[in-house]
Amino acid sequence: MAMAPAEVRDPHDTRKRVMAIVGGSSGNLVEWYDFYVYAATALYFAPAFFPKGDPTVQLLNTAAIFAVGFLMRPIGGWLFGRIADRQGRKTSMVISVLMMCFGSLMIAVLPTYESIGLAAPALLLLARLIQGLSVGGEYGTSATYMSEVALARHRGFFASFQYVTLIGGQLLALLVVVVLQAIYTGDEIRAWAWRIPFFIGAGTAIIAMFLRRALHETTTAKERSSEGAGTIALLLKHPKPLLQVIGLTAGGSLAFYTYTTYMQKFLVNSAGFTVERASVTMAVVLFCYMCLQPAIGALSDRIGRRACLIVFAVGTAVLTVPLLSLLGTVTTSLGAFAVIFGALFIVSFYTAISGVVKAELFPPQIRALGVGLGYAIANSLFGGSAEYVALWLKSVGMENSFFWYVSAFAVVALVSVLTMKDTRLHGHLDHPDALKRPV
């Protein structure tokens, strides 16, 4: 249902929607900044928390990776999805970004193992659990909010900015670490300067919180108080869209992680690039990939979500094996850029509209829960584990099997797409004037 022409041209209304998109997507930038900064600075601060020779500390380190990567995201998807459906999207997003802030600040000020012994890695584990819980709830709520607040005729375009800020968080983390390395020596970073990026993460989270406090709510009191709102029991009465979200996310997240987070290691281990060369190549690729999202989102508003998702699923299923095989033989940065960006161009037909498609599958009473929990389950099992599966298969001499693994889950995503109608025309998001509705 499109808005009336007068409403579409209302500059005040447009300004509200733009600010809502900025506030709604700001948490994604913080989330991915924190994720990448932790990974990028771990080599510097790891000895301060996980000294060699202490097996108990090493076990804590392993447990932290497991708990944050796999356990906390589904819990966060359930918890924040429930809050968003019962208390409102705005409330859920403010709490989520506050937890991000607290987790980053906690890491920034933590005493080292030398100062407080085993309490240091235990507290680091706690901070990462808090961040993992927040990360798990961020995607579903922000994707739901941005989809609800956008104009119906431009919903794909506006919702695509979720991945713009998500990728922007990766680039910001890379930039901060590069600047840190340019200013300080390695010894200085290991001694204390590694804390600076986490203070920055806490500061950006506070900015995101203030942006979100000013947001308009997109659900009504009646929807939030309806029977079963935000409950698993009601969600299970809609098994088809839940399974569609899980299947689509399994293929989409696996492809996304493969061509973003794993690519730097692939370029070094399989293509023979230096770490510095691989980092620069991926920074350029990610910037171009980020800029591509709104264009694909806008295209989905014209040709439909289903057509875009079919392009992604078929393209990924057919081209992953030849593209990754070719990438292993490239010798130039330009060649690597062309192959990876070509792959990510195809993946963009998923990432640019993934949030809005999933939001359009569910009624408002369980929308955030359905999107968040379905995404978190599939993302934890298949997306977050992509790098580990790839490296393990390479270690046993079966690297090409990973290429087929990615292709196989693209087929799973294709099956999910073929079972759904075009959500742009037949979805549950029928409130394009959400900002004007009573709360």
MOQUI-V161131 format. One record per backbone hydrogen bond with DSSP energy under -0.5 kcal/mol. NH is the residue of the N-H (numbers start at 1). CO is the residue of the C=O. If there is no record, write none. Layout:
BEGIN
{{NH | CO} {NH | CO}}
END
This chain:
BEGIN
{{7 | 4} {8 | 4} {9 | 5} {10 | 6} {10 | 7} {11 | 9} {14 | 10} {15 | 11} {16 | 12} {17 | 13} {18 | 14} {19 | 15} {20 | 16} {21 | 17} {22 | 18} {23 | 19} {24 | 20} {25 | 21} {26 | 22} {27 | 23} {28 | 25} {29 | 25} {30 | 26} {31 | 27} {32 | 28} {33 | 29} {34 | 30} {35 | 31} {36 | 32} {37 | 33} {38 | 34} {39 | 35} {40 | 36} {41 | 37} {42 | 38} {44 | 41} {45 | 41} {46 | 42} {48 | 45} {49 | 45} {49 | 46} {50 | 46} {54 | 51} {55 | 53} {58 | 54} {59 | 55} {60 | 56} {61 | 57} {62 | 58} {63 | 59} {64 | 60} {65 | 61} {66 | 62} {67 | 63} {68 | 64} {69 | 65} {70 | 66} {71 | 66} {71 | 67} {72 | 67} {75 | 71} {76 | 72} {77 | 73} {78 | 74} {79 | 75} {80 | 76} {81 | 77} {82 | 78} {83 | 79} {84 | 80} {85 | 81} {86 | 82} {87 | 83} {88 | 83} {88 | 84} {92 | 88} {93 | 89} {94 | 90} {95 | 91} {96 | 92} {97 | 93} {98 | 94} {99 | 95} {100 | 96} {101 | 97} {102 | 98} {103 | 99} {104 | 100} {105 | 101} {106 | 102} {107 | 103} {108 | 104} {109 | 105} {110 | 106} {110 | 107} {113 | 48} {115 | 112} {116 | 112} {117 | 113} {119 | 116} {120 | 117} {121 | 117} {122 | 118} {123 | 119} {124 | 120} {125 | 121} {126 | 122} {127 | 123} {128 | 124} {129 | 125} {130 | 126} {131 | 127} {132 | 128} {133 | 129} {134 | 130} {135 | 131} {136 | 132} {137 | 133} {138 | 134} {139 | 135} {141 | 137} {142 | 138} {143 | 139} {144 | 140} {145 | 141} {146 | 142} {147 | 143} {148 | 144} {149 | 145} {150 | 146} {154 | 151} {155 | 152} {158 | 154} {159 | 155} {160 | 156} {161 | 158} {162 | 159} {163 | 160} {164 | 160} {165 | 161} {166 | 162} {167 | 163} {168 | 164} {169 | 165} {170 | 166} {171 | 167} {172 | 168} {173 | 169} {174 | 170} {175 | 171} {176 | 172} {177 | 173} {178 | 174} {179 | 175} {180 | 176} {181 | 177} {182 | 178} {183 | 179} {184 | 180} {189 | 185} {190 | 186} {191 | 187} {192 | 188} {193 | 188} {194 | 189} {195 | 192} {196 | 193} {198 | 195} {199 | 195} {200 | 196} {201 | 197} {202 | 198} {203 | 199} {204 | 200} {205 | 201} {206 | 202} {207 | 203} {208 | 204} {209 | 205} {210 | 206} {211 | 207} {212 | 208} {213 | 209} {214 | 210} {214 | 211} {215 | 212} {224 | 220} {225 | 221} {226 | 223} {229 | 226} {230 | 365} {231 | 228} {235 | 231} {236 | 232} {237 | 234} {238 | 235} {239 | 236} {242 | 238} {243 | 239} {244 | 240} {245 | 241} {246 | 242} {247 | 243} {248 | 244} {249 | 245} {250 | 246} {251 | 247} {252 | 248} {253 | 249} {254 | 249} {254 | 250} {255 | 251} {256 | 252} {257 | 253} {258 | 254} {259 | 255} {260 | 256} {262 | 257} {264 | 260} {266 | 262} {267 | 263} {268 | 264} {269 | 265} {270 | 266} {271 | 266} {273 | 267} {278 | 274} {279 | 275} {280 | 276} {281 | 277} {282 | 278} {283 | 279} {284 | 280} {285 | 281} {286 | 282} {287 | 283} {288 | 284} {289 | 285} {290 | 286} {291 | 287} {292 | 288} {293 | 289} {293 | 290} {296 | 292} {297 | 293} {298 | 294} {299 | 295} {300 | 296} {301 | 297} {302 | 298} {302 | 299} {303 | 299} {304 | 300} {308 | 304} {309 | 305} {310 | 306} {311 | 307} {312 | 308} {313 | 309} {314 | 310} {315 | 311} {316 | 312} {317 | 313} {318 | 314} {319 | 315} {320 | 316} {323 | 319} {324 | 320} {325 | 321} {326 | 322} {327 | 323} {328 | 324} {329 | 326} {330 | 326} {330 | 327} {336 | 332} {337 | 333} {338 | 334} {339 | 335} {340 | 336} {341 | 337} {342 | 338} {343 | 339} {344 | 340} {345 | 341} {346 | 342} {347 | 343} {348 | 344} {349 | 346} {350 | 347} {351 | 347} {352 | 348} {353 | 350} {354 | 350} {357 | 353} {358 | 354} {359 | 355} {360 | 356} {361 | 357} {361 | 358} {362 | 359} {366 | 363} {367 | 364} {369 | 81} {370 | 366} {371 | 367} {372 | 368} {373 | 369} {374 | 370} {375 | 371} {376 | 372} {377 | 373} {378 | 374} {379 | 375} {380 | 376} {381 | 377} {382 | 378} {383 | 378} {384 | 379} {386 | 383} {389 | 385} {390 | 386} {391 | 387} {392 | 388} {393 | 389} {394 | 390} {395 | 391} {396 | 392} {397 | 394} {398 | 393} {401 | 398} {402 | 398} {402 | 399} {403 | 399} {404 | 400} {405 | 401} {406 | 402} {407 | 403} {408 | 404} {409 | 405} {410 | 406} {411 | 407} {412 | 408} {413 | 409} {414 | 410} {415 | 411} {416 | 412} {417 | 413} {418 | 414} {419 | 415} {420 | 417} {423 | 421} {425 | 422} {426 | 422} {427 | 423} {428 | 360} {430 | 428} {434 | 431} {436 | 433} {437 | 434}}
END
